[in-house]
Every structure is written in C-alpha cells, then in structure tokens.
Amino acid sequence: MQPIHILLLIAAYFVVLLVISYFTGKSDTNAAFFKGENKSPWFLVAFGMIGTSLSGVTFMSVPGWVQDSQFTYMQVVSGYFFGYVAITYILLPIYYRLNVTTIYEYLQQRFGNVSYKTGAIFFFISRMLGSAFRLFLVAAVLQHYVFDTWNIPFAITVCISVLLIWLYTARGGIKTIVWTDTFQTLFMLSAVIVAVYIMLDSLDWSMAEFLKSEELKEYSSAFQFDSFLDKDYFWKSFFGGMFITICMTGLDQDMMQKSLTCKNLKDAQKNVMSYSLVFIPVNLLFLLLGALLFIYANQSGITIPERTDLLFPEIAINSGLSTSLAILFLLGLIAAAYSSADGALTALTTSFCIDFLKFRNKSEDKQKQIRKRVHIGMSVALALIIIIFNYLLNSSVIDTLLKAAAYTYGPLLGLFAFGIFTKWKVKDKWVLWISIVSVGITALLDFIPSSYLGGYQFNYELLVVNGALTFLGLVLIRTKKD
C-alpha cells in the first residue's frame, strides 16, 4: 500500500469516530463525561472492554513475542480469569456501595486523605505510562510506513495521533467511549480472525493441518513446570497474571470507569464476567497468528525485524501478500490502540479533576471549564511521554508494559488489600512513604543478579511482592481498628 492510501484509510476511520462522538456527546455534561449518566447497556460495555483490555500491545507485541517466549504468555493469560472473578465479587460491590466517581475515593473513606492521594498518584503514573506504551506502537508503525516517506518527524506523528483522540473524546467523555470502543473492538477482532485465515491460505493449510504441523511445534511450548527458579515457571506466571488483572483492571480507574457507567451492580458484574470469558481464546488466537507470521517469514525469506513487534506490519503491509490483509491490519491496529488510549485519556482527566482539584466545590459551568482544560493538559503530557519512549524502548512492548505494572500497581494492590481484608486504620501521613519504599525494595530485588538468589529469576510475581511489601508496611503503621 502507498502511504497516501494508508493516510486516507486512517482519515476515513476517524471520520466515523467523530460522527459517533457527535451523536453521543450532545449533552456535554460532567455527568456524561465522568459516568455516562449511568445509562450504558452492560453488554455494550462488555464488548467494548475486550478491545480496551487487549489494546494495540496485544495486537502487535504478543504475535511478535512468540519467537522469544513461544506460547508461555498463556500461563499469564490463564490467571486472568481468576483475577476477573475477584474484581466481580470483591471490588465492584465496594465501588457501587460507595457510589464513587473515581475508585480511589474508597481509600479516602477507609484511611484518609494521604492514602487517597497516594492511590491516585500511583494510578496516574501507571495509566500514563501504560497508555504511552500502547500508543507508541501505533505511532511507530505510522511513522515507519507513512510519515517517514514524507520526512515528517516522529514528534509530529505522535501529536497527530493524540490530537485525534482528543477530538472525539473532548465532549462526551466516557459516554462516547462506550460506543466508540464497541465499534473499535469489532474491527480489531475481525482483523485478527481474517488475518489468521489469510495466513493459513498463503501457507496452503487448513486450521487442523496447522495445529498438527511440525512447524507449529517449534513455537508452541506453553507451560513450564521444570524449575521454580525459572523466570517462566507456571505458577509464577499464573499468579502474576491473576494479580496483573486485579490491578490493571480492578484497581485502575480507566477500566473501572467503564463498568461504573452501567445501570447497577448486577449489570456491572455481568459485564466483567462476560468479557473475561473470551480472554483465553482471543489471546490464544493472537499467539497462533504470531506462529503463522514467523513460519511464513522463514519460508518466504523475509528478514525478522530486530524489534519483533514490527513483524506483523512488515508482512501485512510490505510483503505484497494481500491488500486485504494490509487494510485489515491497519484498521485492527488503530482500533486496538485507540480503544485503550481514549479511555485512558478520559480516566486521567477524571482522576485529576476529582482526586487532585477541589472540583466538586465549584459550579457546573466552572467544572466543565476546568475539565476541558485538564483534558487538553493530559493530551499534551501523553504526547510528550510517547516521544520520550521512542528513545528508550529496546525490548518487546508487552514485556515492558507488564514489568512496569509490577512497580506502579504494587502499592495500589497493598493499599486496597489492607483496606478490604483488615479492619485496622493506619497513620495516614506515612502511607506515601511506605509505598515509595516498597517500590524501591521491589526494584532492588529485580536488579539483584539471579546468581545471588540461588538462581531464582523474578518475573511478573514482582507485582505480588510489591503489594505484599506495601501491606506489611501498613501493618507497621496500623492504629486502632475501624
């Protein structure tokens, strides 16, 4: 495909998003922006959250990860379901009972203002970094296949990408996103299904033949039970996946804000459980696609990119395999990435307004004015971080994203766990310091050579370690029972 064709395709896609935004953002109220006026149908939220949870990272980085890690990512994915069960029956009832706008308001009611701000700060760091990781992938692809041709700097590519998100989320906020995410999830899932079909056809295989092939066996090692010391040992990955889900969904304002737009708790629970059921088969499909891409590249003499995240676009766009594959890849990638980034931008705006500014003390018109300014500020900050990532990232984005989550979500895990499973109060003024020390110890453990730990290699269980350290720190500063 020519760069101009790609650009026209992207333009047409965003015209559709802007049309959806026009109809869903007519009211332009704070109630619509923050909580969708609590009128979202649960099944619509559930379908849209599939795309939000998977994101552009899954769309590109998971298939590209197959060469180095084979199917071991399924060990992490297998823990996701149990994380969603915990969210459904432990966290959602708390959020609905307290009728919160941001979930960190729970920490204020449970412990105090410093705990509240600490939770919001760690969410802010977590979501800003996570969204930047995801959008970085899309911007990198657009830069390589479109804007490099016209000698347009990467910074301009990033600014255009973020500007497009701002345009269709500025008025309707979460109310608009519930509908645009549904549209984008449809594109993303359609793209990966058709991509698998086209790859199978190009290799002259049926699905059954592919699953039985010797070529697949080279990539499909999934479960590692050999040694507890290994980085990819099953139970480490499984519990890491479970707690990643609890933290990156259940303790994340972005993900929970969509669930809080449902009419009631029962609908919100149906939403979470229904979309959790599709996670294992959908992620398996992405890994199968990754194996197909590497098999095709090896048979066709295609050079594997140094950054394996770029293998999918290289084959889809540059190999000449199929114009349909190129179009679907671009639509699927854009849909996957923007269905995650748009909600994140809205959640960051919501959290900053509610958690950090004295927002509720002002009139509706003044609140709206502040909200719009904060929305612009969050967009600028997101663009700057993505530009910085262009000079720092040198590994698989999915691996980097999950590793970063171990540091930034750990204190949230410890705070919420202490609040839910104990009745103790804490010395609120010390909570931020406890959280910072926990992150520092976790980082130290991660950087200690495995030879000093008897050969033990840390992986995603660092998130649990971080949360446990925070929990123990809170035990040390506990006071009277609530």
C-alpha positions as CSV (number, residue, x, y, z in Angstrom):
1,M,0.0,0.0,0.0
2,Q,1.1,3.5,-0.7
3,P,1.5,5.9,2.2
4,I,-1.3,8.2,0.8
5,H,-3.7,5.2,0.8
6,I,-2.9,4.4,4.4
7,L,-3.4,8.0,5.3
8,L,-6.8,8.1,3.6
9,L,-7.8,4.9,5.3
10,I,-7.0,6.4,8.7
11,A,-8.8,9.6,7.9
12,A,-12.0,7.7,6.9
13,Y,-11.8,5.7,10.1
14,F,-11.6,8.7,12.3
15,V,-14.5,10.4,10.4
16,V,-16.6,7.5,11.7
17,L,-15.4,8.0,15.2
18,L,-16.1,11.7,15.0
19,V,-19.7,11.0,13.8
20,I,-20.2,8.7,16.8
21,S,-18.8,11.4,19.1
22,Y,-21.2,14.0,17.6
23,F,-24.3,12.0,18.5
24,T,-23.1,10.7,21.9
25,G,-21.6,14.0,23.1
26,K,-24.5,16.3,22.5
27,S,-25.3,16.8,26.2
28,D,-21.6,17.7,27.1
29,T,-22.3,17.4,30.8
30,N,-19.9,16.4,33.6
31,A,-22.3,13.5,34.5
32,A,-22.0,12.2,30.9
33,F,-18.2,12.7,30.7
34,F,-17.4,11.0,34.1
35,K,-20.0,8.3,34.5
36,G,-22.0,8.1,31.2
37,E,-25.1,9.2,33.2
38,N,-25.2,5.5,34.4
39,K,-27.2,4.5,31.4
40,S,-24.7,2.2,29.5
41,P,-26.1,-1.2,28.5
42,W,-23.8,-3.8,30.2
43,F,-23.4,-6.0,27.0
44,L,-22.2,-2.9,25.1
45,V,-19.7,-2.1,27.8
46,A,-18.5,-5.7,27.9
47,F,-17.9,-6.0,24.2
48,G,-16.0,-2.6,24.1
49,M,-13.9,-3.6,27.1
50,I,-12.5,-6.6,25.1
51,G,-10.7,-4.1,22.8
52,T,-9.7,-1.9,25.7
53,S,-8.1,-4.7,27.6
54,L,-6.3,-6.2,24.6
55,S,-5.1,-2.9,23.1
56,G,-2.5,-2.4,20.4
57,V,0.1,-4.0,22.6
58,T,-1.7,-7.4,22.3
59,F,-2.4,-6.8,18.6
60,M,1.3,-6.3,17.7
61,S,3.6,-7.3,20.5
62,V,2.0,-10.6,21.5
63,P,2.4,-12.1,18.0
64,G,5.9,-10.7,17.9
65,W,6.8,-12.2,21.3
66,V,6.3,-15.8,20.0
67,Q,9.8,-16.2,18.7
68,D,11.5,-15.5,22.1
69,S,8.8,-16.8,24.5
70,Q,6.7,-19.1,22.4
71,F,3.3,-19.6,24.0
72,T,4.4,-19.1,27.6
73,Y,2.2,-16.0,27.6
74,M,-0.7,-18.3,28.0
75,Q,0.5,-19.0,31.5
76,V,-0.1,-15.4,32.4
77,V,-3.4,-15.4,30.5
78,S,-4.7,-18.4,32.4
79,G,-4.5,-16.4,35.6
80,Y,-6.5,-13.5,34.1
81,F,-9.9,-15.3,34.6
82,F,-9.5,-15.7,38.3
83,G,-8.5,-12.1,38.6
84,Y,-11.8,-11.1,36.9
85,V,-13.7,-13.2,39.4
86,A,-12.1,-11.3,42.3
87,I,-13.0,-8.0,40.6
88,T,-16.6,-9.1,40.1
89,Y,-17.3,-10.3,43.6
90,I,-15.0,-8.2,45.8
91,L,-14.2,-4.9,44.2
92,L,-17.3,-4.0,42.2
93,P,-19.7,-4.3,45.2
94,I,-17.5,-1.9,47.1
95,Y,-17.4,0.7,44.3
96,Y,-21.2,0.6,43.8
97,R,-22.0,0.7,47.5
98,L,-19.9,3.8,48.0
99,N,-21.2,5.4,44.7
100,V,-17.7,6.6,43.8
101,T,-16.7,8.6,40.7
102,T,-13.1,7.5,41.0
103,I,-12.3,4.3,42.7
104,Y,-9.6,5.9,44.9
105,E,-12.3,7.7,46.8
106,Y,-12.6,4.4,48.7
107,L,-9.1,5.0,50.1
108,Q,-10.1,8.4,51.4
109,Q,-13.1,7.0,53.2
110,R,-11.1,4.0,54.5
111,F,-7.8,5.6,55.6
112,G,-7.6,9.3,54.9
113,N,-6.5,12.0,52.5
114,V,-2.9,11.0,52.1
115,S,-3.8,7.4,51.3
116,Y,-6.4,8.7,48.8
117,K,-3.8,10.9,47.1
118,T,-1.2,8.1,47.1
119,G,-3.6,5.8,45.3
120,A,-4.5,8.4,42.7
121,I,-0.8,9.2,42.2
122,F,0.2,5.6,41.5
123,F,-2.8,5.2,39.2
124,F,-1.8,8.4,37.4
125,I,1.8,7.1,36.8
126,S,0.6,3.6,35.9
127,R,-2.0,4.7,33.4
128,M,0.1,7.4,31.8
129,L,2.9,5.0,31.2
130,G,0.6,2.2,30.1
131,S,-1.2,4.4,27.6
132,A,2.0,5.8,26.3
133,F,3.3,2.2,25.7
134,R,0.2,1.4,23.7
135,L,0.1,4.5,21.6
136,F,3.9,4.3,21.0
137,L,3.3,1.1,19.0
138,V,0.7,2.8,16.7
139,A,2.8,5.9,16.2
140,A,5.9,3.8,15.4
141,V,4.0,2.0,12.7
142,L,2.5,5.1,11.2
143,Q,5.9,6.7,11.3
144,H,7.7,3.8,9.5
145,Y,5.1,3.2,6.8
146,V,3.6,6.7,6.2
147,F,5.3,9.7,7.7
148,D,9.0,8.7,7.1
149,T,8.1,8.8,3.4
150,W,7.4,12.5,3.7
151,N,10.2,13.2,6.2
152,I,7.8,14.2,8.9
153,P,9.4,13.9,12.4
154,F,8.1,11.3,14.9
155,A,7.0,14.0,17.3
156,I,4.5,15.3,14.7
157,T,3.2,11.8,14.2
158,V,2.6,11.4,17.9
159,C,0.9,14.8,18.2
160,I,-1.5,14.0,15.4
161,S,-2.3,10.6,17.0
162,V,-3.1,12.2,20.4
163,L,-5.0,15.1,18.8
164,L,-7.3,12.7,17.0
165,I,-8.2,11.0,20.4
166,W,-8.8,14.4,22.0
167,L,-11.1,15.4,19.2
168,Y,-13.6,12.6,19.7
169,T,-13.4,12.4,23.5
170,A,-13.5,16.1,24.4
171,R,-17.3,16.4,24.7
172,G,-18.8,13.1,25.5
173,G,-16.0,11.5,27.5
174,I,-16.8,8.0,28.9
175,K,-20.3,8.1,27.3
176,T,-18.8,8.4,23.9
177,I,-16.1,5.9,24.6
178,V,-18.5,3.1,25.5
179,W,-19.8,3.4,21.9
180,T,-16.5,4.0,20.1
181,D,-14.9,1.1,21.9
182,T,-17.7,-1.2,20.7
183,F,-17.0,-0.1,17.1
184,Q,-13.2,-0.5,17.5
185,T,-13.4,-3.9,19.2
186,L,-15.4,-5.2,16.2
187,F,-12.7,-4.0,13.8
188,M,-9.9,-5.5,16.0
189,L,-11.4,-9.0,16.4
190,S,-12.4,-9.1,12.7
191,A,-8.9,-8.1,11.7
192,V,-7.2,-10.9,13.6
193,I,-9.6,-13.6,12.5
194,V,-9.3,-12.6,8.9
195,A,-5.5,-12.3,9.2
196,V,-5.3,-15.9,10.5
197,Y,-7.4,-17.0,7.6
198,I,-5.3,-15.2,5.0
199,M,-2.0,-16.5,6.5
200,L,-3.4,-20.1,6.6
201,D,-4.4,-19.7,2.9
202,S,-1.0,-18.4,1.9
203,L,0.7,-21.4,3.6
204,D,-1.9,-23.7,2.0
205,W,-3.0,-25.1,5.3
206,S,-6.4,-25.7,6.9
207,M,-6.6,-24.8,10.6
208,A,-6.5,-28.5,11.5
209,E,-3.3,-29.1,9.4
210,F,-1.7,-26.1,11.0
211,L,-2.4,-27.2,14.6
212,K,-0.9,-30.6,13.8
213,S,2.1,-29.3,11.9
214,E,5.8,-29.7,12.9
215,E,6.4,-26.0,12.2
216,L,3.9,-25.0,15.0
217,K,5.6,-27.3,17.5
218,E,8.7,-25.1,17.2
219,Y,6.8,-22.2,18.7
220,S,4.0,-23.7,20.8
221,S,5.7,-24.6,24.1
222,A,3.3,-23.1,26.6
223,F,3.6,-24.5,30.2
224,Q,6.9,-24.5,32.1
225,F,7.0,-26.7,35.2
226,D,10.6,-27.7,35.2
227,S,12.0,-25.4,38.0
228,F,10.5,-22.9,40.4
229,L,13.7,-20.8,39.8
230,D,13.0,-20.2,36.1
231,K,11.6,-16.9,35.0
232,D,8.7,-18.6,33.2
233,Y,7.7,-21.2,35.8
234,F,4.0,-21.8,35.5
235,W,2.7,-20.8,39.0
236,K,4.8,-17.6,39.0
237,S,3.2,-16.6,35.7
238,F,-0.3,-17.8,36.7
239,F,-0.4,-15.8,39.9
240,G,1.3,-12.9,38.2
241,G,-1.4,-12.9,35.6
242,M,-4.2,-13.0,38.2
243,F,-2.8,-10.1,40.1
244,I,-2.0,-8.1,37.0
245,T,-5.7,-8.4,36.1
246,I,-6.8,-7.4,39.6
247,C,-4.5,-4.4,39.5
248,M,-4.6,-3.3,35.8
249,T,-8.4,-3.7,35.7
250,G,-9.9,-3.7,39.1
251,L,-7.7,-1.1,40.7
252,D,-7.4,1.0,37.5
253,Q,-9.8,4.0,37.1
254,D,-9.7,3.7,33.3
255,M,-11.1,0.1,33.3
256,M,-13.4,0.5,36.2
257,Q,-14.8,3.8,34.9
258,K,-16.5,2.0,32.1
259,S,-18.0,-0.6,34.5
260,L,-19.3,2.3,36.7
261,T,-21.4,3.6,33.8
262,C,-23.6,0.5,34.0
263,K,-27.1,1.0,35.5
264,N,-26.5,-1.1,38.6
265,L,-24.1,-3.5,40.3
266,K,-25.7,-6.6,38.8
267,D,-25.2,-5.2,35.2
268,A,-21.6,-4.3,36.0
269,Q,-20.9,-7.8,37.3
270,K,-22.4,-9.4,34.1
271,N,-20.2,-7.0,32.1
272,V,-17.0,-8.1,33.7
273,M,-17.7,-11.8,33.8
274,S,-18.9,-12.0,30.2
275,Y,-15.9,-10.3,28.7
276,S,-13.5,-12.2,30.9
277,L,-14.7,-15.5,29.3
278,V,-13.4,-14.5,25.9
279,F,-9.8,-13.6,27.0
280,I,-8.2,-17.1,26.9
281,P,-9.4,-18.0,23.3
282,V,-8.7,-14.5,22.0
283,N,-5.2,-14.4,23.3
284,L,-4.5,-17.9,22.0
285,L,-5.7,-16.7,18.6
286,F,-3.1,-13.9,18.8
287,L,-0.3,-16.4,19.6
288,L,-1.4,-18.7,16.8
289,L,-1.2,-15.7,14.4
290,G,2.3,-15.0,15.7
291,A,3.4,-18.5,14.9
292,L,1.9,-18.2,11.5
293,L,3.8,-14.9,10.9
294,F,7.2,-16.4,11.9
295,I,6.6,-19.6,9.8
296,Y,5.6,-17.5,6.8
297,A,8.6,-15.2,7.2
298,N,11.0,-18.2,7.4
299,Q,9.5,-19.9,4.4
300,S,9.4,-16.7,2.3
301,G,12.9,-15.5,3.2
302,I,11.6,-12.4,5.0
303,T,14.1,-10.9,7.5
304,I,12.7,-10.8,11.0
305,P,12.9,-7.2,12.3
306,E,15.1,-6.5,15.3
307,R,12.1,-5.2,17.1
308,T,9.8,-8.3,16.6
309,D,6.7,-6.1,17.3
310,L,7.1,-4.9,13.7
311,L,6.9,-8.4,12.1
312,F,3.1,-8.2,11.7
313,P,3.0,-4.9,9.9
314,E,6.1,-5.8,7.8
315,I,4.3,-8.9,6.4
316,A,0.8,-7.2,6.3
317,I,2.0,-4.0,4.5
318,N,5.3,-4.6,2.8
319,S,5.3,-8.3,1.7
320,G,2.6,-7.8,-1.0
321,L,0.8,-10.9,0.4
322,S,-2.6,-9.4,0.4
323,T,-4.1,-5.9,0.1
324,S,-7.0,-7.0,2.3
325,L,-4.5,-8.1,5.0
326,A,-2.8,-4.7,4.8
327,I,-6.1,-2.8,5.2
328,L,-7.4,-5.1,8.0
329,F,-4.1,-4.9,9.8
330,L,-4.1,-1.1,9.9
331,L,-7.8,-0.9,10.9
332,G,-7.3,-3.5,13.6
333,L,-4.1,-1.9,15.0
334,I,-5.7,1.6,15.1
335,A,-8.9,0.2,16.6
336,A,-6.9,-1.8,19.3
337,A,-4.7,1.0,20.3
338,Y,-7.2,3.8,20.3
339,S,-9.9,1.8,22.1
340,S,-7.4,1.7,25.0
341,A,-5.9,5.2,24.7
342,D,-9.2,7.1,24.5
343,G,-10.5,5.6,27.8
344,A,-7.1,6.3,29.4
345,L,-7.2,9.9,28.5
346,T,-10.7,10.3,29.9
347,A,-9.8,8.4,33.1
348,L,-6.7,10.6,33.6
349,T,-8.9,13.7,33.2
350,T,-11.5,12.3,35.6
351,S,-8.9,11.4,38.2
352,F,-7.1,14.7,38.0
353,C,-10.3,16.7,38.3
354,I,-11.9,14.6,41.1
355,D,-8.8,13.4,43.0
356,F,-6.5,16.4,42.9
357,L,-8.5,19.5,42.3
358,K,-11.3,20.9,44.5
359,F,-13.6,20.2,41.7
360,R,-17.0,19.5,43.4
361,N,-17.0,22.8,45.3
362,K,-17.5,24.7,42.0
363,S,-20.5,25.4,39.8
364,E,-21.4,23.1,36.9
365,D,-20.1,25.6,34.3
366,K,-16.8,26.1,36.2
367,Q,-16.4,22.4,36.5
368,K,-16.9,22.0,32.8
369,Q,-14.3,24.7,32.0
370,I,-11.8,23.0,34.3
371,R,-12.5,19.6,32.9
372,K,-11.8,20.8,29.3
373,R,-8.5,22.4,30.3
374,V,-7.4,19.3,32.1
375,H,-8.3,17.2,29.1
376,I,-6.0,19.2,26.9
377,G,-3.2,19.1,29.6
378,M,-3.5,15.3,29.8
379,S,-3.2,15.0,26.0
380,V,-0.1,17.1,25.9
381,A,1.5,15.1,28.7
382,L,0.7,11.8,27.0
383,A,2.3,13.0,23.7
384,L,5.5,14.1,25.5
385,I,5.9,10.7,27.2
386,I,5.4,8.8,23.9
387,I,8.1,10.9,22.3
388,I,10.5,10.1,25.1
389,F,9.7,6.4,24.8
390,N,11.0,6.5,21.2
391,Y,14.5,6.9,22.6
392,L,14.2,4.5,25.5
393,L,12.4,1.3,24.5
394,N,14.5,-1.5,23.2
395,S,12.5,-4.7,24.1
396,S,9.1,-6.2,23.5
397,V,6.5,-3.7,24.5
398,I,4.2,-6.3,26.1
399,D,7.1,-7.4,28.3
400,T,8.0,-3.8,29.2
401,L,4.4,-3.0,30.0
402,L,3.8,-5.9,32.3
403,K,7.1,-5.3,34.1
404,A,6.3,-1.6,34.6
405,A,2.9,-2.7,36.1
406,A,4.8,-4.6,38.8
407,Y,6.3,-1.3,40.1
408,T,3.4,1.1,39.7
409,Y,0.4,-1.1,40.6
410,G,2.0,-2.8,43.6
411,P,1.3,-0.1,46.1
412,L,-2.4,0.0,44.9
413,L,-2.6,-3.7,45.5
414,G,-1.3,-3.4,49.0
415,L,-3.5,-0.5,49.9
416,F,-6.7,-2.0,48.7
417,A,-5.9,-5.4,50.1
418,F,-5.2,-3.9,53.6
419,G,-8.4,-1.9,53.4
420,I,-10.6,-4.8,52.3
421,F,-9.2,-7.7,54.4
422,T,-8.4,-5.9,57.7
423,K,-10.3,-3.6,60.0
424,W,-7.2,-1.5,61.0
425,K,-6.8,2.2,60.4
426,V,-3.3,3.5,59.6
427,K,-1.1,6.5,60.3
428,D,-2.2,8.2,57.1
429,K,0.7,10.6,56.8
430,W,3.1,7.7,56.4
431,V,1.3,5.9,53.6
432,L,3.1,7.6,50.7
433,W,6.5,6.8,52.2
434,I,5.6,3.2,52.8
435,S,4.6,2.9,49.1
436,I,7.8,4.5,47.8
437,V,9.9,2.3,50.0
438,S,8.0,-0.8,48.7
439,V,8.7,0.2,45.1
440,G,12.4,0.7,45.9
441,I,12.8,-2.7,47.5
442,T,11.0,-4.3,44.6
443,A,13.3,-2.6,42.1
444,L,16.3,-3.7,44.2
445,L,15.1,-7.4,44.1
446,D,14.6,-7.2,40.4
447,F,18.1,-5.9,39.7
448,I,20.0,-8.3,42.0
449,P,21.7,-11.0,39.8
450,S,19.9,-14.3,40.0
451,S,23.2,-15.9,41.0
452,Y,22.9,-14.1,44.3
453,L,19.4,-15.5,44.8
454,G,20.3,-19.2,44.3
455,G,19.4,-19.0,40.6
456,Y,15.9,-17.6,41.2
457,Q,14.6,-15.2,38.5
458,F,11.9,-12.7,39.2
459,N,9.1,-12.1,36.6
460,Y,5.6,-10.8,37.0
461,E,5.3,-12.1,40.5
462,L,7.2,-8.9,41.4
463,L,3.7,-7.2,41.4
464,V,2.6,-9.6,44.3
465,V,5.9,-9.0,46.1
466,N,5.5,-5.2,45.8
467,G,1.9,-5.4,47.1
468,A,2.9,-7.6,50.0
469,L,5.7,-5.2,51.0
470,T,3.2,-2.3,51.0
471,F,0.7,-4.5,53.0
472,L,3.4,-5.3,55.6
473,G,4.4,-1.6,55.8
474,L,0.8,-0.7,56.5
475,V,0.7,-3.3,59.3
476,L,3.7,-1.5,60.9
477,I,1.8,1.9,60.9
478,R,-1.6,0.5,61.9
479,T,-3.6,2.2,64.6
480,K,-7.0,1.4,66.2
481,K,-9.5,-0.8,64.4
482,D,-12.1,0.9,62.2
